């Protein structure tokens, strides 16, 4: 059974050093794959206009359920 559901919003639980995304950024889970012999999650990141910024595969420990009560914060996206 999968901990996270397809097309749900997830939040990064850690910075992704090989990308411009950081802990707390929100993405949509678009596929479940295998990465390095483990379950991986394909995440699609969007800007505040709904345009795709990037699609990245991460391992399960890199994501978490979004907080129930949180402040949404926009920050500038600078592609690495």
mmCIF file as gemmi writes it, N, C-alpha and C atoms, coordinates in Angstrom:
data_model
loop_
_atom_site.group_PDB
_atom_site.id
_atom_site.type_symbol
_atom_site.label_atom_id
_atom_site.label_alt_id
_atom_site.label_comp_id
_atom_site.label_asym_id
_atom_site.label_entity_id
_atom_site.label_seq_id
_atom_site.pdbx_PDB_ins_code
_atom_site.Cartn_x
_atom_site.Cartn_y
_atom_site.Cartn_z
_atom_site.occupancy
_atom_site.B_iso_or_equiv
_atom_site.pdbx_formal_charge
_atom_site.auth_seq_id
_atom_site.auth_asym_id
_atom_site.pdbx_PDB_model_num
ATOM 1 N N . UNK Axp A 1 ? 0.847 -1.188 0 1 0 ? 1 A 1
ATOM 2 C CA . UNK Axp A 1 ? 0 0 0 1 0 ? 1 A 1
ATOM 3 C C . UNK Axp A 1 ? 0.887 1.244 0 1 0 ? 1 A 1
ATOM 4 N N . UNK Axp A 2 ? 0.462 2.256 -0.701 1 0 ? 2 A 1
ATOM 5 C CA . UNK Axp A 2 ? 1.237 3.492 -0.793 1 0 ? 2 A 1
ATOM 6 C C . UNK Axp A 2 ? 0.835 4.469 0.307 1 0 ? 2 A 1
ATOM 7 N N . UNK Axp A 3 ? 1.817 5.08 0.893 1 0 ? 3 A 1
ATOM 8 C CA . UNK Axp A 3 ? 1.569 6.08 1.93 1 0 ? 3 A 1
ATOM 9 C C . UNK Axp A 3 ? 0.955 7.344 1.328 1 0 ? 3 A 1
ATOM 10 N N . UNK Axp A 4 ? 1.368 7.662 0.107 1 0 ? 4 A 1
ATOM 11 C CA . UNK Axp A 4 ? 0.89 8.869 -0.574 1 0 ? 4 A 1
ATOM 12 C C . UNK Axp A 4 ? 0.048 8.479 -1.782 1 0 ? 4 A 1
ATOM 13 N N . UNK Axp A 5 ? -0.97 9.259 -2.073 1 0 ? 5 A 1
ATOM 14 C CA . UNK Axp A 5 ? -1.879 8.96 -3.174 1 0 ? 5 A 1
ATOM 15 C C . UNK Axp A 5 ? -1.519 9.769 -4.416 1 0 ? 5 A 1
ATOM 16 N N . UNK Axp A 6 ? -1.732 9.148 -5.578 1 0 ? 6 A 1
ATOM 17 C CA . UNK Axp A 6 ? -1.502 9.848 -6.841 1 0 ? 6 A 1
ATOM 18 C C . UNK Axp A 6 ? -2.329 11.125 -6.898 1 0 ? 6 A 1
ATOM 19 N N . UNK Axp A 7 ? -1.745 12.151 -7.465 1 0 ? 7 A 1
ATOM 20 C CA . UNK Axp A 7 ? -2.353 13.468 -7.698 1 0 ? 7 A 1
ATOM 21 C C . UNK Axp A 7 ? -2.668 14.226 -6.414 1 0 ? 7 A 1
ATOM 22 N N . UNK Axp A 8 ? -2.086 13.791 -5.305 1 0 ? 8 A 1
ATOM 23 C CA . UNK Axp A 8 ? -2.248 14.547 -4.065 1 0 ? 8 A 1
ATOM 24 C C . UNK Axp A 8 ? -1.106 15.549 -3.94 1 0 ? 8 A 1
ATOM 25 N N . UNK Axp A 9 ? -1.32 16.564 -3.126 1 0 ? 9 A 1
ATOM 26 C CA . UNK Axp A 9 ? -0.26 17.52 -2.836 1 0 ? 9 A 1
ATOM 27 C C . UNK Axp A 9 ? 0.616 16.95 -1.737 1 0 ? 9 A 1
ATOM 28 N N . UNK Axp A 10 ? 1.914 17.113 -1.915 1 0 ? 10 A 1
ATOM 29 C CA . UNK Axp A 10 ? 2.878 16.723 -0.89 1 0 ? 10 A 1
ATOM 30 C C . UNK Axp A 10 ? 3.822 17.892 -0.651 1 0 ? 10 A 1
ATOM 31 N N . UNK Axp A 11 ? 4.518 17.832 0.448 1 0 ? 11 A 1
ATOM 32 C CA . UNK Axp A 11 ? 5.446 18.89 0.837 1 0 ? 11 A 1
ATOM 33 C C . UNK Axp A 11 ? 6.83 18.272 0.985 1 0 ? 11 A 1
ATOM 34 N N . UNK Axp A 12 ? 7.846 18.969 0.52 1 0 ? 12 A 1
ATOM 35 C CA . UNK Axp A 12 ? 9.2 18.46 0.685 1 0 ? 12 A 1
ATOM 36 C C . UNK Axp A 12 ? 9.575 18.473 2.163 1 0 ? 12 A 1
ATOM 37 N N . UNK Axp A 13 ? 10.137 17.373 2.624 1 0 ? 13 A 1
ATOM 38 C CA . UNK Axp A 13 ? 10.582 17.247 4.008 1 0 ? 13 A 1
ATOM 39 C C . UNK Axp A 13 ? 12.055 17.612 4.147 1 0 ? 13 A 1
ATOM 40 N N . UNK Axp A 14 ? 12.705 17.867 3.029 1 0 ? 14 A 1
ATOM 41 C CA . UNK Axp A 14 ? 14.135 18.218 3.024 1 0 ? 14 A 1
ATOM 42 C C . UNK Axp A 14 ? 14.454 19.001 1.761 1 0 ? 14 A 1
ATOM 43 N N . UNK Axp A 15 ? 15.576 19.706 1.783 1 0 ? 15 A 1
ATOM 44 C CA . UNK Axp A 15 ? 16.051 20.386 0.581 1 0 ? 15 A 1
ATOM 45 C C . UNK Axp A 15 ? 16.467 19.349 -0.45 1 0 ? 15 A 1
ATOM 46 N N . UNK Axp A 16 ? 16.318 19.683 -1.722 1 0 ? 16 A 1
ATOM 47 C CA . UNK Axp A 16 ? 16.791 18.82 -2.803 1 0 ? 16 A 1
ATOM 48 C C . UNK Axp A 16 ? 18.026 19.483 -3.407 1 0 ? 16 A 1
ATOM 49 N N . UNK Axp A 17 ? 19.217 19.066 -2.978 1 0 ? 17 A 1
ATOM 50 C CA . UNK Axp A 17 ? 20.45 19.762 -3.362 1 0 ? 17 A 1
ATOM 51 C C . UNK Axp A 17 ? 20.742 19.797 -4.861 1 0 ? 17 A 1
ATOM 52 N N . UNK Axp A 18 ? 20.182 18.854 -5.63 1 0 ? 18 A 1
ATOM 53 C CA . UNK Axp A 18 ? 20.425 18.842 -7.071 1 0 ? 18 A 1
ATOM 54 C C . UNK Axp A 18 ? 19.383 19.642 -7.849 1 0 ? 18 A 1
ATOM 55 N N . UNK Axp A 19 ? 18.561 20.402 -7.135 1 0 ? 19 A 1
ATOM 56 C CA . UNK Axp A 19 ? 17.522 21.212 -7.78 1 0 ? 19 A 1
ATOM 57 C C . UNK Axp A 19 ? 17.372 22.53 -7.028 1 0 ? 19 A 1
ATOM 58 N N . UNK Axp A 20 ? 16.437 23.337 -7.486 1 0 ? 20 A 1
ATOM 59 C CA . UNK Axp A 20 ? 16.175 24.63 -6.841 1 0 ? 20 A 1
ATOM 60 C C . UNK Axp A 20 ? 15.085 24.528 -5.779 1 0 ? 20 A 1
ATOM 61 N N . UNK Axp A 21 ? 14.639 23.317 -5.46 1 0 ? 21 A 1
ATOM 62 C CA . UNK Axp A 21 ? 13.533 23.144 -4.526 1 0 ? 21 A 1
ATOM 63 C C . UNK Axp A 21 ? 14.047 22.891 -3.112 1 0 ? 21 A 1
ATOM 64 N N . UNK Axp A 22 ? 13.312 23.452 -2.15 1 0 ? 22 A 1
ATOM 65 C CA . UNK Axp A 22 ? 13.752 23.39 -0.759 1 0 ? 22 A 1
ATOM 66 C C . UNK Axp A 22 ? 12.639 22.84 0.132 1 0 ? 22 A 1
ATOM 67 N N . UNK Axp A 23 ? 13.037 22.466 1.33 1 0 ? 23 A 1
ATOM 68 C CA . UNK Axp A 23 ? 12.109 21.97 2.34 1 0 ? 23 A 1
ATOM 69 C C . UNK Axp A 23 ? 10.92 22.918 2.448 1 0 ? 23 A 1
ATOM 70 N N . UNK Axp A 24 ? 9.72 22.338 2.426 1 0 ? 24 A 1
ATOM 71 C CA . UNK Axp A 24 ? 8.504 23.134 2.544 1 0 ? 24 A 1
ATOM 72 C C . UNK Axp A 24 ? 7.826 23.407 1.214 1 0 ? 24 A 1
ATOM 73 N N . UNK Axp A 25 ? 8.554 23.294 0.092 1 0 ? 25 A 1
ATOM 74 C CA . UNK Axp A 25 ? 7.928 23.493 -1.216 1 0 ? 25 A 1
ATOM 75 C C . UNK Axp A 25 ? 6.863 22.422 -1.432 1 0 ? 25 A 1
ATOM 76 N N . UNK Axp A 26 ? 5.797 22.792 -2.127 1 0 ? 26 A 1
ATOM 77 C CA . UNK Axp A 26 ? 4.672 21.902 -2.373 1 0 ? 26 A 1
ATOM 78 C C . UNK Axp A 26 ? 4.682 21.451 -3.827 1 0 ? 26 A 1
ATOM 79 N N . UNK Axp A 27 ? 4.359 20.179 -4.043 1 0 ? 27 A 1
ATOM 80 C CA . UNK Axp A 27 ? 4.306 19.609 -5.389 1 0 ? 27 A 1
ATOM 81 C C . UNK Axp A 27 ? 3.113 18.672 -5.474 1 0 ? 27 A 1
ATOM 82 N N . UNK Axp A 28 ? 2.801 18.254 -6.696 1 0 ? 28 A 1
ATOM 83 C CA . UNK Axp A 28 ? 1.768 17.251 -6.929 1 0 ? 28 A 1
ATOM 84 C C . UNK Axp A 28 ? 2.435 15.928 -7.259 1 0 ? 28 A 1
ATOM 85 N N . UNK Axp A 29 ? 2.014 14.868 -6.596 1 0 ? 29 A 1
ATOM 86 C CA . UNK Axp A 29 ? 2.563 13.538 -6.843 1 0 ? 29 A 1
ATOM 87 C C . UNK Axp A 29 ? 1.886 12.986 -8.104 1 0 ? 29 A 1
ATOM 88 N N . UNK Axp A 30 ? 2.659 12.785 -9.175 1 0 ? 30 A 1
ATOM 89 C CA . UNK Axp A 30 ? 2.08 12.392 -10.463 1 0 ? 30 A 1
ATOM 90 C C . UNK Axp A 30 ? 2.377 10.952 -10.875 1 0 ? 30 A 1
ATOM 91 N N . UNK Axp A 31 ? 3.286 10.276 -10.19 1 0 ? 31 A 1
ATOM 92 C CA . UNK Axp A 31 ? 3.571 8.876 -10.52 1 0 ? 31 A 1
ATOM 93 C C . UNK Axp A 31 ? 4.358 8.241 -9.382 1 0 ? 31 A 1
ATOM 94 N N . UNK Axp A 32 ? 4.244 6.923 -9.274 1 0 ? 32 A 1
ATOM 95 C CA . UNK Axp A 32 ? 5.013 6.157 -8.297 1 0 ? 32 A 1
ATOM 96 C C . UNK Axp A 32 ? 5.927 5.23 -9.088 1 0 ? 32 A 1
ATOM 97 N N . UNK Axp A 33 ? 7.223 5.317 -8.839 1 0 ? 33 A 1
ATOM 98 C CA . UNK Axp A 33 ? 8.224 4.599 -9.628 1 0 ? 33 A 1
ATOM 99 C C . UNK Axp A 33 ? 9.235 3.958 -8.692 1 0 ? 33 A 1
ATOM 100 N N . UNK Axp A 34 ? 10.23 3.302 -9.271 1 0 ? 34 A 1
ATOM 101 C CA . UNK Axp A 34 ? 11.336 2.767 -8.488 1 0 ? 34 A 1
ATOM 102 C C . UNK Axp A 34 ? 12.541 3.661 -8.691 1 0 ? 34 A 1
ATOM 103 N N . UNK Axp A 35 ? 13.218 3.997 -7.585 1 0 ? 35 A 1
ATOM 104 C CA . UNK Axp A 35 ? 14.431 4.809 -7.639 1 0 ? 35 A 1
ATOM 105 C C . UNK Axp A 35 ? 15.463 4.188 -6.715 1 0 ? 35 A 1
ATOM 106 N N . UNK Axp A 36 ? 16.597 3.823 -7.258 1 0 ? 36 A 1
ATOM 107 C CA . UNK Axp A 36 ? 17.675 3.21 -6.473 1 0 ? 36 A 1
ATOM 108 C C . UNK Axp A 36 ? 17.194 1.986 -5.69 1 0 ? 36 A 1
ATOM 109 N N . UNK Axp A 37 ? 16.328 1.187 -6.308 1 0 ? 37 A 1
ATOM 110 C CA . UNK Axp A 37 ? 15.824 -0.02 -5.661 1 0 ? 37 A 1
ATOM 111 C C . UNK Axp A 37 ? 14.767 0.217 -4.605 1 0 ? 37 A 1
ATOM 112 N N . UNK Axp A 38 ? 14.323 1.458 -4.45 1 0 ? 38 A 1
ATOM 113 C CA . UNK Axp A 38 ? 13.3 1.815 -3.466 1 0 ? 38 A 1
ATOM 114 C C . UNK Axp A 38 ? 12.118 2.44 -4.185 1 0 ? 38 A 1
ATOM 115 N N . UNK Axp A 39 ? 11.026 2.59 -3.454 1 0 ? 39 A 1
ATOM 116 C CA . UNK Axp A 39 ? 9.869 3.284 -4.008 1 0 ? 39 A 1
ATOM 117 C C . UNK Axp A 39 ? 10.233 4.75 -4.186 1 0 ? 39 A 1
ATOM 118 N N . UNK Axp A 40 ? 9.929 5.276 -5.358 1 0 ? 40 A 1
ATOM 119 C CA . UNK Axp A 40 ? 10.179 6.683 -5.638 1 0 ? 40 A 1
ATOM 120 C C . UNK Axp A 40 ? 8.895 7.376 -6.034 1 0 ? 40 A 1
ATOM 121 N N . UNK Axp A 41 ? 8.892 8.669 -5.915 1 0 ? 41 A 1
ATOM 122 C CA . UNK Axp A 41 ? 7.707 9.466 -6.226 1 0 ? 41 A 1
ATOM 123 C C . UNK Axp A 41 ? 8.078 10.549 -7.228 1 0 ? 41 A 1
ATOM 124 N N . UNK Axp A 42 ? 7.327 10.604 -8.299 1 0 ? 42 A 1
ATOM 125 C CA . UNK Axp A 42 ? 7.53 11.607 -9.339 1 0 ? 42 A 1
ATOM 126 C C . UNK Axp A 42 ? 6.682 12.825 -8.965 1 0 ? 42 A 1
ATOM 127 N N . UNK Axp A 43 ? 7.344 13.943 -8.733 1 0 ? 43 A 1
ATOM 128 C CA . UNK Axp A 43 ? 6.682 15.164 -8.278 1 0 ? 43 A 1
ATOM 129 C C . UNK Axp A 43 ? 6.703 16.221 -9.367 1 0 ? 43 A 1
ATOM 130 N N . UNK Axp A 44 ? 5.578 16.891 -9.554 1 0 ? 44 A 1
ATOM 131 C CA . UNK Axp A 44 ? 5.506 18.012 -10.487 1 0 ? 44 A 1
ATOM 132 C C . UNK Axp A 44 ? 5.345 19.288 -9.667 1 0 ? 44 A 1
ATOM 133 N N . UNK Axp A 45 ? 6.243 20.222 -9.907 1 0 ? 45 A 1
ATOM 134 C CA . UNK Axp A 45 ? 6.233 21.516 -9.212 1 0 ? 45 A 1
ATOM 135 C C . UNK Axp A 45 ? 5.668 22.574 -10.147 1 0 ? 45 A 1
ATOM 136 N N . UNK Axp A 46 ? 4.805 23.418 -9.609 1 0 ? 46 A 1
ATOM 137 C CA . UNK Axp A 46 ? 4.145 24.466 -10.387 1 0 ? 46 A 1
ATOM 138 C C . UNK Axp A 46 ? 4.486 25.845 -9.833 1 0 ? 46 A 1
ATOM 139 N N . UNK Axp A 47 ? 4.399 26.854 -10.712 1 0 ? 47 A 1
ATOM 140 C CA . UNK Axp A 47 ? 4.522 28.236 -10.225 1 0 ? 47 A 1
ATOM 141 C C . UNK Axp A 47 ? 3.143 28.726 -9.805 1 0 ? 47 A 1
ATOM 142 N N . UNK Axp A 48 ? 3.049 29.967 -9.359 1 0 ? 48 A 1
ATOM 143 C CA . UNK Axp A 48 ? 1.783 30.498 -8.858 1 0 ? 48 A 1
ATOM 144 C C . UNK Axp A 48 ? 0.764 30.776 -9.96 1 0 ? 48 A 1
ATOM 145 N N . UNK Axp A 49 ? 1.12 30.53 -11.232 1 0 ? 49 A 1
ATOM 146 C CA . UNK Axp A 49 ? 0.185 30.664 -12.348 1 0 ? 49 A 1
ATOM 147 C C . UNK Axp A 49 ? -0.235 29.3 -12.893 1 0 ? 49 A 1
ATOM 148 N N . UNK Axp A 50 ? 0.244 28.211 -12.28 1 0 ? 50 A 1
ATOM 149 C CA . UNK Axp A 50 ? -0.112 26.871 -12.715 1 0 ? 50 A 1
ATOM 150 C C . UNK Axp A 50 ? 0.782 26.297 -13.795 1 0 ? 50 A 1
ATOM 151 N N . UNK Axp A 51 ? 1.878 26.986 -14.118 1 0 ? 51 A 1
ATOM 152 C CA . UNK Axp A 51 ? 2.827 26.49 -15.11 1 0 ? 51 A 1
ATOM 153 C C . UNK Axp A 51 ? 3.803 25.518 -14.46 1 0 ? 51 A 1
ATOM 154 N N . UNK Axp A 52 ? 4.119 24.437 -15.15 1 0 ? 52 A 1
ATOM 155 C CA . UNK Axp A 52 ? 5.066 23.46 -14.623 1 0 ? 52 A 1
ATOM 156 C C . UNK Axp A 52 ? 6.469 24.053 -14.578 1 0 ? 52 A 1
ATOM 157 N N . UNK Axp A 53 ? 7.102 23.946 -13.409 1 0 ? 53 A 1
ATOM 158 C CA . UNK Axp A 53 ? 8.49 24.371 -13.254 1 0 ? 53 A 1
ATOM 159 C C . UNK Axp A 53 ? 9.442 23.224 -13.538 1 0 ? 53 A 1
ATOM 160 N N . UNK Axp A 54 ? 9.124 22.045 -12.988 1 0 ? 54 A 1
ATOM 161 C CA . UNK Axp A 54 ? 9.992 20.887 -13.168 1 0 ? 54 A 1
ATOM 162 C C . UNK Axp A 54 ? 9.264 19.645 -12.679 1 0 ? 54 A 1
ATOM 163 N N . UNK Axp A 55 ? 9.739 18.489 -13.126 1 0 ? 55 A 1
ATOM 164 C CA . UNK Axp A 55 ? 9.259 17.199 -12.656 1 0 ? 55 A 1
ATOM 165 C C . UNK Axp A 55 ? 10.488 16.445 -12.159 1 0 ? 55 A 1
ATOM 166 N N . UNK Axp A 56 ? 10.43 15.975 -10.907 1 0 ? 56 A 1
ATOM 167 C CA . UNK Axp A 56 ? 11.591 15.363 -10.258 1 0 ? 56 A 1
ATOM 168 C C . UNK Axp A 56 ? 11.147 14.091 -9.537 1 0 ? 56 A 1
ATOM 169 N N . UNK Axp A 57 ? 11.996 13.067 -9.561 1 0 ? 57 A 1
ATOM 170 C CA . UNK Axp A 57 ? 11.731 11.839 -8.8 1 0 ? 57 A 1
ATOM 171 C C . UNK Axp A 57 ? 12.524 11.891 -7.495 1 0 ? 57 A 1
ATOM 172 N N . UNK Axp A 58 ? 11.827 11.616 -6.4 1 0 ? 58 A 1
ATOM 173 C CA . UNK Axp A 58 ? 12.465 11.618 -5.077 1 0 ? 58 A 1
ATOM 174 C C . UNK Axp A 58 ? 12.118 10.33 -4.351 1 0 ? 58 A 1
ATOM 175 N N . UNK Axp A 59 ? 12.91 9.977 -3.344 1 0 ? 59 A 1
ATOM 176 C CA . UNK Axp A 59 ? 12.599 8.841 -2.49 1 0 ? 59 A 1
ATOM 177 C C . UNK Axp A 59 ? 11.578 9.257 -1.437 1 0 ? 59 A 1
ATOM 178 N N . UNK Axp A 60 ? 10.934 8.276 -0.836 1 0 ? 60 A 1
ATOM 179 C CA . UNK Axp A 60 ? 9.827 8.536 0.091 1 0 ? 60 A 1
ATOM 180 C C . UNK Axp A 60 ? 10.21 9.443 1.258 1 0 ? 60 A 1
ATOM 181 N N . UNK Axp A 61 ? 11.429 9.305 1.77 1 0 ? 61 A 1
ATOM 182 C CA . UNK Axp A 61 ? 11.811 10.124 2.933 1 0 ? 61 A 1
ATOM 183 C C . UNK Axp A 61 ? 11.949 11.612 2.6 1 0 ? 61 A 1
ATOM 184 N N . UNK Axp A 62 ? 11.909 11.966 1.33 1 0 ? 62 A 1
ATOM 185 C CA . UNK Axp A 62 ? 12.038 13.37 0.934 1 0 ? 62 A 1
ATOM 186 C C . UNK Axp A 62 ? 10.718 14.128 0.974 1 0 ? 62 A 1
ATOM 187 N N . UNK Axp A 63 ? 9.588 13.407 1.173 1 0 ? 63 A 1
ATOM 188 C CA . UNK Axp A 63 ? 8.29 14.083 1.156 1 0 ? 63 A 1
ATOM 189 C C . UNK Axp A 63 ? 7.481 13.769 2.403 1 0 ? 63 A 1
ATOM 190 N N . UNK Axp A 64 ? 6.483 14.613 2.635 1 0 ? 64 A 1
ATOM 191 C CA . UNK Axp A 64 ? 5.569 14.436 3.762 1 0 ? 64 A 1
ATOM 192 C C . UNK Axp A 64 ? 4.213 15.01 3.374 1 0 ? 64 A 1
ATOM 193 N N . UNK Axp A 65 ? 3.211 14.677 4.169 1 0 ? 65 A 1
ATOM 194 C CA . UNK Axp A 65 ? 1.891 15.275 3.981 1 0 ? 65 A 1
ATOM 195 C C . UNK Axp A 65 ? 1.994 16.755 4.339 1 0 ? 65 A 1
ATOM 196 N N . UNK Axp A 66 ? 1.305 17.634 3.599 1 0 ? 66 A 1
ATOM 197 C CA . UNK Axp A 66 ? 1.324 19.053 3.97 1 0 ? 66 A 1
ATOM 198 C C . UNK Axp A 66 ? 0.699 19.262 5.353 1 0 ? 66 A 1
ATOM 199 N N . UNK Axp A 67 ? 1.14 20.291 6.033 1 0 ? 67 A 1
ATOM 200 C CA . UNK Axp A 67 ? 0.578 20.617 7.344 1 0 ? 67 A 1
ATOM 201 C C . UNK Axp A 67 ? -0.895 20.987 7.197 1 0 ? 67 A 1
ATOM 202 N N . UNK Axp A 68 ? -1.714 20.631 8.204 1 0 ? 68 A 1
ATOM 203 C CA . UNK Axp A 68 ? -3.136 20.967 8.174 1 0 ? 68 A 1
ATOM 204 C C . UNK Axp A 68 ? -3.367 22.474 8.236 1 0 ? 68 A 1
ATOM 205 N N . UNK Axp A 69 ? -2.611 23.147 9.086 1 0 ? 69 A 1
ATOM 206 C CA . UNK Axp A 69 ? -2.758 24.59 9.256 1 0 ? 69 A 1
ATOM 207 C C . UNK Axp A 69 ? -1.401 25.218 8.969 1 0 ? 69 A 1
ATOM 208 N N . UNK Axp A 70 ? -1.299 25.851 7.805 1 0 ? 70 A 1
ATOM 209 C CA . UNK Axp A 70 ? -0.003 26.4 7.407 1 0 ? 70 A 1
ATOM 210 C C . UNK Axp A 70 ? -0.207 27.693 6.621 1 0 ? 70 A 1
ATOM 211 N N . UNK Axp A 71 ? 0.801 28.486 6.605 1 0 ? 71 A 1
ATOM 212 C CA . UNK Axp A 71 ? 0.822 29.703 5.806 1 0 ? 71 A 1
ATOM 213 C C . UNK Axp A 71 ? 1.501 29.374 4.485 1 0 ? 71 A 1
ATOM 214 N N . UNK Axp A 72 ? 0.847 29.712 3.387 1 0 ? 72 A 1
ATOM 215 C CA . UNK Axp A 72 ? 1.453 29.51 2.071 1 0 ? 72 A 1
ATOM 216 C C . UNK Axp A 72 ? 2.362 30.695 1.796 1 0 ? 72 A 1
ATOM 217 N N . UNK Axp A 73 ? 3.556 30.399 1.338 1 0 ? 73 A 1
ATOM 218 C CA . UNK Axp A 73 ? 4.553 31.44 1.111 1 0 ? 73 A 1
ATOM 219 C C . UNK Axp A 73 ? 5.095 31.313 -0.305 1 0 ? 73 A 1
ATOM 220 N N . UNK Axp A 74 ? 5.058 32.365 -1.077 1 0 ? 74 A 1
ATOM 221 C CA . UNK Axp A 74 ? 5.656 32.367 -2.408 1 0 ? 74 A 1
ATOM 222 C C . UNK Axp A 74 ? 7.076 32.877 -2.317 1 0 ? 74 A 1
ATOM 223 N N . UNK Axp A 75 ? 7.952 32.259 -3.089 1 0 ? 75 A 1
ATOM 224 C CA . UNK Axp A 75 ? 9.337 32.719 -3.161 1 0 ? 75 A 1
ATOM 225 C C . UNK Axp A 75 ? 9.756 32.68 -4.61 1 0 ? 75 A 1
ATOM 226 N N . UNK Axp A 76 ? 10.77 33.415 -4.93 1 0 ? 76 A 1
ATOM 227 C CA . UNK Axp A 76 ? 11.267 33.45 -6.304 1 0 ? 76 A 1
ATOM 228 C C . UNK Axp A 76 ? 11.886 32.099 -6.646 1 0 ? 76 A 1
ATOM 229 N N . UNK Axp A 77 ? 11.61 31.627 -7.84 1 0 ? 77 A 1
ATOM 230 C CA . UNK Axp A 77 ? 12.188 30.377 -8.316 1 0 ? 77 A 1
ATOM 231 C C . UNK Axp A 77 ? 13.3 30.7 -9.294 1 0 ? 77 A 1
ATOM 232 N N . UNK Axp A 78 ? 14.494 30.253 -8.959 1 0 ? 78 A 1
ATOM 233 C CA . UNK Axp A 78 ? 15.64 30.446 -9.834 1 0 ? 78 A 1
ATOM 234 C C . UNK Axp A 78 ? 16.133 29.061 -10.215 1 0 ? 78 A 1
ATOM 235 N N . UNK Axp A 79 ? 15.947 28.718 -11.475 1 0 ? 79 A 1
ATOM 236 C CA . UNK Axp A 79 ? 16.329 27.384 -11.939 1 0 ? 79 A 1
ATOM 237 C C . UNK Axp A 79 ? 17.828 27.199 -11.845 1 0 ? 79 A 1
ATOM 238 N N . UNK Axp A 80 ? 18.228 26.06 -11.266 1 0 ? 80 A 1
ATOM 239 C CA . UNK Axp A 80 ? 19.667 25.798 -11.095 1 0 ? 80 A 1
ATOM 240 C C . UNK Axp A 80 ? 20.265 25.18 -12.332 1 0 ? 80 A 1
